[in-house]
Amino acid sequence: MTRADTALADRPAQPTPPRRPHWVLRRVLWPLRNLWRSLTSMRTALVLLFLLALAAIPGALLPQRELNEQKTLKYISDHGTLGTWMDKLQLFDVFSSAWFTAIYVLLFVSLVGCLTPRLIEHAKSLRAKPVAAPRNLSRLPRHLTTTVDGDPEEIAERVSTNLRGWRRNVVVRNDAATGDDAATGKVVEVSAEKGYLREFGNLVFHFALLALLVSIALGKLYGYEGTRSLVADGEGLCNTSTAVYDSFRAGAMVDGTDLNHFCFKVDAFSATFLPNGQPDMYDAKMSYTKGAGTSAGDWHQRSVKVNDPLRVAGDRVYVLGNGFAPTFTVTFPNGEKRTQTALFIPDELQTMLSSGAVRFDTPAGLYPDEDVRRKNQIAIEGLFAPTADYQGTLLSSSSPVPNDPQVAIRIYKGDTGLDTGLPQNAYSLDQSLINQGRLQRQAQVNLAKGASTTLADGTVVSFDGYQRWVSVQVSHDPAQDWVLVSAVAMLIGLLVSLLVRRRRIWVRLVPADSDRTGTDDGKRRTVVEIGGLARTDQAGWGEGFEEQAAGLVEPGGGSAKRMSRWRKL
């Protein structure tokens, strides 16, 4: 073997470089693990909860399409390009938008991933023994050292008895540092802890929040809402089909064929107002029945007020709004009459000045030619004032109370579009028909109740009076009870987590050295070290810790008043 070979043999072997992890671990699994850890942290859950509340603000400030589509479309048209972009960002469908749903789902996943390990950890802590005493109790925020008569085991039993209501663990061991004899070197340590309900209340709060989110989501999936405006003269509806509603919004799991079957009708409506014109209370007298209601005995009466809905067949019937429905009668040249009651929509809520429109078809046989018949239809558009107040010739209203009801109307003659089959706005005329000359204005008049006006061809239009109408909403939410239970559980859990205090206390009992204590009367004495620690704050025990701690080892357990204070800690 050459010298070079010997040198190579004596050289220490080079360590094998570690293998580089597979790219799947580095590029896929590890990033997903880090993403999951970030998503399931409590900080992320709090951020998502804040974002969810922030995302709900546009839904409260902007008109929502599912609640009032006409108002939403008007808002978009009034704001031009800005309104169009807001619509593209789904700001008018906030609670069904993709971004709101994404925040909702992420919050749900974050809470599940965050709370599940905490629940497991809390379950383990409930079965675990209290933490053993630290080596140096004097470093704790609360500390007391005293010497009492008795041996350590006797004092330990006394302390354990006085700590009723605490989870306790007593450990007896021999400490060679305290003496050569096993009897004199016996050390007893008492560990006690209370306040486990604090973490339990915290978990209840967060799981109840999770249940609340799930309940709301299920309510949206399996619930529905339908709105309808009804004249308060006995008009009603039966909840048998979506076609009976003016607007209907259903959850993704509702197809509208299995609605809860009931019927109701609005018999009368009354409203009271404050002196400034603001509404004070609405009261709708309703008759309702479950099922078809074939006999008079099946119907029941109920007064429905604001925040006091009619509950029937698992659904709720709310009164959302109200207004006036003027009644017009058109007497055609041949003497035939047509009467209609049309709903007018309030333009000014404090005075209930309302606007609307109504269309009349000509009587059969009055005009044999079909084209001539279409050219002689009557349309009325105008304002209704509950209490007339004229500014010159302009009609206004001074009060929402119908003291002097009058109308200001424009009467048109021509093709109203009733024969086209196309949908029309029930509260206004088609302006394009007026611009094309297919509807021509015949008169513009102000009419009081009972007054009339006559057109050039002899047609008479009269204002007969008014009726009240109400807007009702039928709401079905199968998860509403769970929402209530979850909200109550959240409140209880929050109160428990705020009021219950987490406390730990350790007591170390060491036989006293007679030389150190300066006594040699033959009595057994014990050095007692007591340390207290609060899990929720720095000092935590409040005033009087020394007095209360001393009561643990006093003969007879100390005074009753002192021990009652101790057990409340």
C-alpha positions as CSV (number, residue, x, y, z in Angstrom):
1,M,0.0,0.0,0.0
2,T,1.4,3.3,-1.0
3,R,1.7,6.4,1.2
4,A,-1.1,8.0,-0.8
5,D,-3.4,5.1,-0.2
6,T,-2.6,5.2,3.5
7,A,-3.5,8.8,3.7
8,L,-6.8,8.2,1.9
9,A,-7.5,5.3,4.3
10,D,-6.8,7.5,7.4
11,R,-9.1,10.4,6.1
12,P,-12.5,10.3,7.9
13,A,-15.4,9.3,5.7
14,Q,-17.5,12.2,4.4
15,P,-21.0,12.3,5.7
16,T,-23.7,11.4,3.2
17,P,-25.7,14.5,2.2
18,P,-29.3,14.3,3.2
19,R,-31.7,13.4,0.4
20,R,-33.7,16.3,-0.9
21,P,-37.4,15.8,-0.2
22,H,-39.6,14.9,-3.2
23,W,-41.0,17.8,-5.1
24,V,-44.5,16.7,-4.3
25,L,-43.8,17.3,-0.6
26,R,-42.1,20.6,-1.3
27,R,-44.5,22.0,-3.9
28,V,-47.8,20.5,-2.9
29,L,-48.2,18.8,0.5
30,W,-46.2,21.3,2.6
31,P,-47.8,24.4,1.1
32,L,-51.2,22.8,1.7
33,R,-50.3,21.9,5.2
34,N,-49.2,25.5,5.9
35,L,-52.3,26.8,4.3
36,W,-54.5,24.6,6.4
37,R,-52.7,25.6,9.6
38,S,-53.2,29.3,8.7
39,L,-56.9,28.8,7.8
40,T,-57.7,26.9,11.0
41,S,-56.1,29.4,13.4
42,M,-58.3,31.4,15.7
43,R,-56.8,34.6,14.4
44,T,-58.0,33.7,10.8
45,A,-61.4,32.8,12.2
46,L,-61.7,36.2,13.8
47,V,-60.6,38.0,10.6
48,L,-63.2,36.0,8.6
49,L,-65.9,36.8,11.1
50,F,-65.0,40.5,10.8
51,L,-65.0,40.2,7.0
52,L,-68.4,38.6,7.1
53,A,-69.8,41.4,9.1
54,L,-68.2,43.9,6.8
55,A,-69.5,42.2,3.7
56,A,-73.1,42.4,5.1
57,I,-73.0,46.2,5.2
58,P,-73.8,46.7,1.5
59,G,-76.8,44.3,1.9
60,A,-78.1,46.7,4.6
61,L,-77.4,50.0,2.8
62,L,-78.2,49.1,-0.8
63,P,-81.5,47.8,-2.3
64,Q,-81.4,44.1,-2.8
65,R,-82.9,42.5,-5.9
66,E,-84.5,39.6,-4.0
67,L,-86.4,42.0,-1.7
68,N,-87.4,44.7,-4.2
69,E,-86.4,44.2,-7.8
70,Q,-88.1,47.3,-9.1
71,K,-86.4,49.6,-6.6
72,T,-83.1,47.9,-7.4
73,L,-83.5,48.4,-11.2
74,K,-84.4,52.0,-10.6
75,Y,-81.3,52.5,-8.4
76,I,-79.1,51.0,-11.1
77,S,-80.6,53.2,-13.8
78,D,-80.3,56.3,-11.7
79,H,-76.5,55.7,-11.1
80,G,-75.6,54.9,-14.7
81,T,-72.2,53.3,-15.2
82,L,-71.6,53.1,-11.4
83,G,-74.8,51.3,-10.9
84,T,-73.9,48.8,-13.7
85,W,-70.5,48.1,-12.2
86,M,-72.1,47.7,-8.7
87,D,-74.5,45.2,-10.2
88,K,-71.6,43.2,-11.8
89,L,-69.9,43.1,-8.4
90,Q,-73.2,41.6,-7.0
91,L,-73.7,44.4,-4.5
92,F,-77.5,44.1,-5.1
93,D,-77.4,40.4,-4.4
94,V,-75.0,40.4,-1.5
95,F,-76.3,37.4,0.5
96,S,-76.3,35.1,-2.5
97,S,-73.1,36.5,-4.1
98,A,-70.1,34.4,-4.8
99,W,-67.8,36.4,-2.6
100,F,-70.1,36.5,0.4
101,T,-70.6,32.7,0.1
102,A,-66.9,32.2,-0.1
103,I,-66.3,34.1,3.2
104,Y,-69.2,32.2,4.8
105,V,-67.7,28.8,3.8
106,L,-64.2,29.7,4.8
107,L,-65.4,30.9,8.2
108,F,-67.3,27.6,8.6
109,V,-64.2,25.5,7.7
110,S,-61.9,27.7,9.9
111,L,-64.2,27.3,12.9
112,V,-64.4,23.5,12.4
113,G,-60.6,23.1,12.0
114,C,-59.9,25.5,15.0
115,L,-62.4,24.1,17.5
116,T,-62.0,20.4,16.9
117,P,-58.5,20.2,18.4
118,R,-59.5,22.5,21.2
119,L,-62.4,20.2,22.1
120,I,-60.1,17.2,22.1
121,E,-57.6,19.0,24.2
122,H,-60.3,20.1,26.7
123,A,-61.6,16.5,26.9
124,K,-58.1,15.3,27.8
125,S,-57.7,18.0,30.4
126,L,-60.9,17.0,32.1
127,R,-59.5,13.5,32.7
128,A,-56.0,14.6,33.6
129,K,-54.8,15.2,37.1
130,P,-54.0,18.7,38.3
131,V,-50.6,19.9,37.4
132,A,-47.9,19.0,39.9
133,A,-46.5,21.7,42.2
134,P,-43.6,23.8,40.8
135,R,-40.2,23.4,42.3
136,N,-40.2,27.0,43.6
137,L,-43.6,28.2,44.8
138,S,-42.2,31.5,46.0
139,R,-42.0,32.7,42.4
140,L,-45.7,32.5,41.9
141,P,-47.8,35.8,41.9
142,R,-49.4,34.8,45.2
143,H,-47.4,33.0,47.8
144,L,-47.6,32.3,51.5
145,T,-45.4,30.3,53.9
146,T,-46.4,29.4,57.4
147,T,-45.8,26.8,60.1
148,V,-48.6,24.9,61.8
149,D,-49.0,22.1,64.3
150,G,-49.5,18.6,62.9
151,D,-47.8,16.3,60.5
152,P,-47.9,16.8,56.7
153,E,-50.5,14.0,56.0
154,E,-52.9,15.4,58.7
155,I,-52.5,19.0,57.3
156,A,-52.9,17.6,53.7
157,E,-56.2,16.0,54.6
158,R,-57.4,19.2,56.2
159,V,-56.4,21.2,53.1
160,S,-58.1,18.7,50.8
161,T,-61.3,18.9,52.8
162,N,-61.4,22.7,52.7
163,L,-60.9,22.7,48.9
164,R,-64.3,21.1,48.2
165,G,-65.4,21.9,44.7
166,W,-61.8,21.9,43.4
167,R,-60.2,19.1,41.4
168,R,-57.5,17.8,43.8
169,N,-54.6,15.5,43.8
170,V,-52.5,14.6,46.8
171,V,-48.9,13.3,46.3
172,V,-46.8,11.8,49.1
173,R,-43.1,11.3,48.5
174,N,-39.9,11.0,50.5
175,D,-37.4,13.8,50.2
176,A,-33.9,12.9,51.4
177,A,-33.0,16.6,51.7
178,T,-35.4,17.0,54.7
179,G,-34.0,14.2,56.8
180,D,-32.5,10.8,57.0
181,D,-35.5,9.1,58.5
182,A,-38.3,8.3,56.0
183,A,-40.9,9.5,58.5
184,T,-39.3,12.9,59.0
185,G,-38.5,13.2,55.3
186,K,-42.0,12.7,54.1
187,V,-43.3,15.6,51.9
188,V,-46.9,16.0,50.9
189,E,-48.0,18.1,47.9
190,V,-51.6,19.1,47.2
191,S,-52.5,20.3,43.7
192,A,-55.9,21.8,43.1
193,E,-57.5,23.4,40.2
194,K,-60.9,24.9,39.3
195,G,-62.5,26.9,36.6
196,Y,-62.7,24.3,33.9
197,L,-66.1,25.7,33.0
198,R,-64.4,28.8,31.6
199,E,-62.9,26.8,28.7
200,F,-66.1,24.8,28.4
201,G,-68.1,28.1,28.1
202,N,-65.6,29.3,25.5
203,L,-66.1,26.2,23.4
204,V,-69.9,26.4,23.8
205,F,-69.8,29.9,22.5
206,H,-67.8,29.0,19.4
207,F,-69.6,25.8,18.7
208,A,-72.9,27.7,19.1
209,L,-71.6,30.3,16.6
210,L,-70.9,27.4,14.2
211,A,-74.3,26.0,14.8
212,L,-75.8,29.4,14.1
213,L,-74.0,29.7,10.8
214,V,-75.2,26.2,9.8
215,S,-78.8,26.9,10.9
216,I,-78.8,30.1,8.8
217,A,-77.4,28.3,5.8
218,L,-80.0,25.5,6.1
219,G,-82.8,28.0,6.5
220,K,-81.7,29.7,3.3
221,L,-81.5,26.3,1.5
222,Y,-84.9,25.0,2.6
223,G,-86.8,28.2,3.3
224,Y,-88.8,30.5,1.0
225,E,-90.4,34.0,1.1
226,G,-93.3,35.2,-0.9
227,T,-94.8,38.7,-1.0
228,R,-98.2,39.8,-2.2
229,S,-100.2,43.1,-2.0
230,L,-103.8,42.6,-1.0
231,V,-106.7,44.9,-0.8
232,A,-108.1,44.9,2.8
233,D,-111.6,44.0,1.8
234,G,-111.5,40.3,2.2
235,E,-108.9,39.6,-0.5
236,G,-106.6,36.8,0.3
237,L,-104.5,33.9,-1.0
238,C,-103.8,30.2,-0.5
239,N,-100.3,29.1,-0.1
240,T,-100.5,26.4,-2.7
241,S,-98.3,27.6,-5.5
242,T,-95.7,30.2,-6.3
243,A,-98.0,31.8,-8.8
244,V,-100.2,33.4,-6.1
245,Y,-97.3,35.8,-5.1
246,D,-96.1,39.0,-6.7
247,S,-92.6,37.9,-6.0
248,F,-91.3,34.6,-4.6
249,R,-87.8,33.8,-3.4
250,A,-87.0,30.1,-2.7
251,G,-84.0,28.3,-1.4
252,A,-81.9,26.0,-3.6
253,M,-83.7,22.9,-2.2
254,V,-87.2,24.3,-2.7
255,D,-89.0,23.8,-6.0
256,G,-92.3,25.4,-5.0
257,T,-94.4,22.2,-5.3
258,D,-94.5,21.3,-1.7
259,L,-95.5,24.5,0.2
260,N,-97.3,24.3,3.5
261,H,-101.0,24.5,2.7
262,F,-103.0,27.3,4.4
263,C,-105.2,30.2,3.3
264,F,-105.7,33.7,4.7
265,K,-107.4,36.9,3.8
266,V,-107.2,40.5,5.0
267,D,-110.6,41.6,6.3
268,A,-109.6,45.1,7.5
269,F,-106.6,47.3,8.0
270,S,-106.0,50.3,10.3
271,A,-102.9,52.5,10.8
272,T,-102.1,55.1,13.4
273,F,-99.5,57.9,12.9
274,L,-97.5,60.2,15.1
275,P,-98.1,64.0,14.8
276,N,-95.1,64.3,12.4
277,G,-96.6,61.8,10.0
278,Q,-94.4,58.8,11.0
279,P,-96.3,55.5,11.4
280,D,-97.0,54.4,14.9
281,M,-98.7,51.1,14.5
282,Y,-100.2,48.9,11.8
283,D,-103.1,46.5,12.6
284,A,-104.4,44.0,10.0
285,K,-107.4,41.9,10.8
286,M,-106.9,38.6,9.2
287,S,-108.9,35.4,8.8
288,Y,-106.9,32.2,8.3
289,T,-107.3,28.4,8.0
290,K,-105.2,25.4,7.6
291,G,-105.9,23.4,4.5
292,A,-108.7,24.3,2.2
293,G,-111.1,25.8,4.9
294,T,-114.3,24.5,3.4
295,S,-116.6,25.5,6.3
296,A,-116.9,28.7,8.3
297,G,-115.8,26.9,11.5
298,D,-112.4,26.2,9.9
299,W,-111.6,29.9,9.8
300,H,-110.1,31.8,12.7
301,Q,-109.5,35.6,13.2
302,R,-106.2,37.1,14.2
303,S,-104.8,40.6,14.5
304,V,-101.4,41.0,12.8
305,K,-99.2,43.9,13.9
306,V,-95.7,45.0,13.4
307,N,-93.3,42.4,14.8
308,D,-96.3,40.2,15.7
309,P,-96.8,37.9,12.7
310,L,-99.5,35.3,12.0
311,R,-98.0,31.9,12.6
312,V,-99.9,29.1,10.8
313,A,-98.8,25.7,9.4
314,G,-95.2,26.4,10.3
315,D,-95.1,29.6,8.3
316,R,-95.2,33.3,9.3
317,V,-97.2,36.0,7.7
318,Y,-95.9,39.5,8.2
319,V,-97.3,42.9,7.3
320,L,-94.6,44.8,5.5
321,G,-96.2,47.9,4.1
322,N,-99.5,49.5,3.3
323,G,-101.1,52.1,1.1
324,F,-104.3,53.3,-0.6
325,A,-106.1,51.8,-3.5
326,P,-108.5,54.4,-5.2
327,T,-111.5,53.1,-6.9
328,F,-112.5,54.4,-10.4
329,T,-115.6,53.8,-12.5
330,V,-115.7,54.3,-16.3
331,T,-119.1,54.7,-17.9
332,F,-118.8,54.1,-21.6
333,P,-121.0,55.9,-24.2
334,N,-123.4,53.0,-24.3
335,G,-124.0,53.2,-20.6
336,E,-122.0,50.1,-19.6
337,K,-119.7,50.6,-16.6
338,R,-116.4,49.1,-15.6
339,T,-115.1,49.6,-12.0
340,Q,-111.6,48.8,-10.8
341,T,-109.6,49.3,-7.6
342,A,-106.0,50.0,-8.3
343,L,-103.1,49.9,-5.8
344,F,-101.2,53.2,-5.7
345,I,-97.6,53.1,-4.4
346,P,-96.6,55.8,-1.7
347,D,-94.0,58.3,-3.0
348,E,-93.8,60.2,0.2
349,L,-94.0,58.0,3.3
350,Q,-94.8,60.8,5.8
351,T,-97.8,62.1,3.8
352,M,-98.6,58.9,1.9
353,L,-98.9,60.8,-1.4
354,S,-99.2,57.9,-3.8
355,S,-99.0,57.3,-7.6
356,G,-100.4,54.6,-9.8
357,A,-102.2,53.6,-12.9
358,V,-105.3,51.6,-14.0
359,R,-106.4,50.3,-17.4
360,F,-109.9,49.6,-18.7
361,D,-110.9,47.5,-21.7
362,T,-114.0,48.5,-23.7
363,P,-117.2,46.4,-23.2
364,A,-117.8,43.5,-25.6
365,G,-119.9,44.5,-28.6
366,L,-119.5,48.3,-28.2
367,Y,-116.9,48.3,-31.1
368,P,-117.4,45.4,-33.5
369,D,-114.1,46.1,-35.2
370,E,-111.2,44.8,-33.3
371,D,-108.8,47.6,-34.3
372,V,-111.4,50.2,-33.3
373,R,-111.9,48.5,-30.0
374,R,-108.2,48.7,-29.1
375,K,-108.1,52.4,-30.0
376,N,-110.9,53.2,-27.5
377,Q,-109.5,51.6,-24.3
378,I,-109.2,53.9,-21.3
379,A,-106.1,54.4,-19.1
380,I,-105.8,56.5,-16.0
381,E,-102.5,57.6,-14.4
382,G,-102.1,60.0,-11.5
383,L,-101.7,60.8,-7.8
384,F,-103.7,60.0,-4.7
385,A,-103.6,62.3,-1.7
386,P,-105.1,61.1,1.6
387,T,-105.5,64.7,2.8
388,A,-105.5,67.1,-0.1
389,D,-103.3,70.1,0.0
390,Y,-103.0,72.3,-3.1
391,Q,-100.1,74.3,-4.0
392,G,-101.7,76.4,-6.8
393,T,-103.2,73.7,-9.0
394,L,-100.7,71.0,-7.9
395,L,-102.1,68.4,-5.7
396,S,-100.1,67.4,-2.6
397,S,-100.9,65.8,0.8
398,S,-100.5,67.2,4.2
399,S,-101.2,64.1,6.3
400,P,-101.2,60.3,5.9
401,V,-104.6,60.2,7.6
402,P,-107.4,60.1,4.9
403,N,-109.3,63.2,6.0
404,D,-109.9,64.6,2.5
405,P,-109.0,62.0,-0.2
406,Q,-108.6,63.4,-3.7
407,V,-106.9,62.4,-6.9
408,A,-105.1,64.2,-9.7
409,I,-105.3,62.1,-12.8
410,R,-104.5,62.1,-16.5
411,I,-107.0,60.2,-18.6
412,Y,-105.8,58.6,-21.8
413,K,-107.6,56.9,-24.7
414,G,-106.2,54.4,-27.1
415,D,-104.3,51.2,-27.1
416,T,-103.3,50.4,-23.5
417,G,-101.3,47.3,-24.5
418,L,-103.6,44.9,-22.8
419,D,-103.9,42.8,-25.9
420,T,-100.2,42.4,-26.6
421,G,-99.7,39.8,-23.9
422,L,-96.5,41.5,-22.8
423,P,-95.9,42.1,-19.1
424,Q,-96.5,45.7,-18.0
425,N,-95.8,47.8,-14.9
426,A,-98.9,47.7,-12.8
427,Y,-98.2,51.1,-11.3
428,S,-97.4,53.2,-14.4
429,L,-98.4,53.4,-18.0
430,D,-96.0,52.4,-20.8
431,Q,-94.4,55.7,-21.8
432,S,-93.5,54.3,-25.3
433,L,-97.2,53.9,-26.1
434,I,-97.7,57.6,-25.3
435,N,-94.7,58.7,-27.3
436,Q,-95.9,56.7,-30.3
437,G,-99.3,58.3,-30.1
438,R,-101.1,55.0,-29.4
439,L,-102.3,56.5,-26.1
440,Q,-103.6,60.1,-26.3
441,R,-104.3,62.2,-23.3
442,Q,-108.0,63.3,-23.2
443,A,-108.2,65.2,-19.9
444,Q,-106.2,66.2,-16.8
445,V,-108.4,66.8,-13.7
446,N,-108.4,66.9,-9.9
447,L,-111.3,64.9,-8.4
448,A,-112.6,64.7,-4.9
449,K,-114.4,61.6,-3.6
450,G,-117.6,61.1,-5.6
451,A,-116.7,63.6,-8.4
452,S,-116.5,62.8,-12.1
453,T,-115.4,64.2,-15.4
454,T,-116.8,63.6,-18.9
455,L,-114.7,63.1,-22.0
456,A,-115.5,64.5,-25.5
457,D,-117.0,61.2,-26.6
458,G,-119.3,61.0,-23.6
459,T,-117.2,58.6,-21.5
460,V,-117.6,59.4,-17.8
461,V,-114.7,58.8,-15.4
462,S,-115.5,59.0,-11.7
463,F,-113.5,58.7,-8.5
464,D,-115.6,56.6,-6.1
465,G,-113.4,56.5,-3.1
466,Y,-110.6,54.3,-1.8
467,Q,-109.7,51.2,0.1
468,R,-106.6,50.2,2.1
469,W,-104.1,47.7,0.8
470,V,-101.3,45.9,2.7
471,S,-98.2,44.1,1.5
472,V,-97.8,40.8,3.3
473,Q,-94.9,38.4,3.3
474,V,-95.2,34.7,3.8
475,S,-91.9,33.4,5.3
476,H,-90.9,29.8,5.9
477,D,-87.7,29.0,7.7
478,P,-87.4,25.4,9.0
479,A,-84.2,26.3,11.0
480,Q,-85.6,29.3,12.9
481,D,-85.8,27.3,16.2
482,W,-82.2,26.2,15.9
483,V,-81.2,29.8,15.2
484,L,-82.8,30.8,18.5
485,V,-81.3,27.9,20.4
486,S,-77.8,28.6,19.0
487,A,-78.1,32.3,19.9
488,V,-79.1,31.5,23.5
489,A,-76.3,29.0,23.8
490,M,-73.9,31.6,22.5
491,L,-75.0,34.0,25.2
492,I,-74.8,31.4,27.9
493,G,-71.3,30.3,26.8
494,L,-70.1,33.9,26.6
495,L,-71.3,34.6,30.1
496,V,-69.7,31.5,31.5
497,S,-66.4,32.3,29.8
498,L,-66.4,35.8,31.2
499,L,-67.6,35.1,34.8
500,V,-65.8,31.9,35.6
501,R,-62.2,32.3,36.7
502,R,-59.5,29.7,36.2
503,R,-57.5,29.1,39.4
504,R,-54.6,26.8,40.4
505,I,-53.3,26.3,43.9
506,W,-50.4,24.2,45.2
507,V,-49.7,23.4,48.8
508,R,-46.4,21.8,49.8
509,L,-46.2,20.4,53.3
510,V,-42.7,19.7,54.7
511,P,-42.0,18.4,58.3
512,A,-40.5,21.3,60.3
513,D,-36.9,21.2,61.6
514,S,-37.0,21.9,65.4
515,D,-33.6,23.7,65.2
516,R,-34.9,25.9,62.5
517,T,-38.2,26.7,64.2
518,G,-36.7,27.2,67.6
519,T,-39.1,24.9,69.4
520,D,-38.5,21.6,71.1
521,D,-41.8,20.8,72.9
522,G,-42.3,17.4,71.4
523,K,-45.1,18.5,69.0
524,R,-45.0,17.6,65.3
525,R,-44.9,20.8,63.2
526,T,-45.2,21.3,59.5
527,V,-43.9,24.0,57.2
528,V,-46.7,24.9,54.7
529,E,-46.0,26.6,51.4
530,I,-49.0,27.8,49.5
531,G,-48.8,29.2,46.0
532,G,-51.7,30.5,43.8
533,L,-51.8,31.2,40.1
534,A,-54.6,32.6,38.0
535,R,-54.8,31.4,34.3
536,T,-56.7,34.5,33.2
537,D,-54.7,37.4,34.6
538,Q,-51.3,38.3,36.1
539,A,-52.2,38.4,39.8
540,G,-55.8,37.3,39.6
541,W,-56.7,36.4,43.1
542,G,-57.7,39.8,44.3
543,E,-57.3,41.1,47.8
544,G,-57.0,38.9,50.9
545,F,-55.2,35.9,49.4
546,E,-53.0,35.5,52.4
547,E,-55.9,35.5,54.8
548,Q,-57.9,33.0,52.7
549,A,-54.8,30.8,52.2
550,A,-54.1,30.7,55.9
551,G,-57.7,29.5,56.5
552,L,-56.9,26.3,54.5
553,V,-54.6,25.0,57.3
554,E,-56.1,26.4,60.4
555,P,-57.6,23.9,62.9
556,G,-61.3,23.5,62.1
557,G,-60.8,25.0,58.7
558,G,-60.9,28.7,59.7
559,S,-64.0,30.8,60.1
560,A,-67.1,30.0,58.1
561,K,-67.1,33.4,56.5
562,R,-63.5,33.1,55.4
563,M,-63.9,29.7,53.9
564,S,-67.1,30.7,52.1
565,R,-65.0,33.4,50.4
566,W,-62.4,30.9,49.6
567,R,-64.7,28.5,47.9
568,K,-66.1,31.3,45.7
569,L,-62.7,32.0,44.2
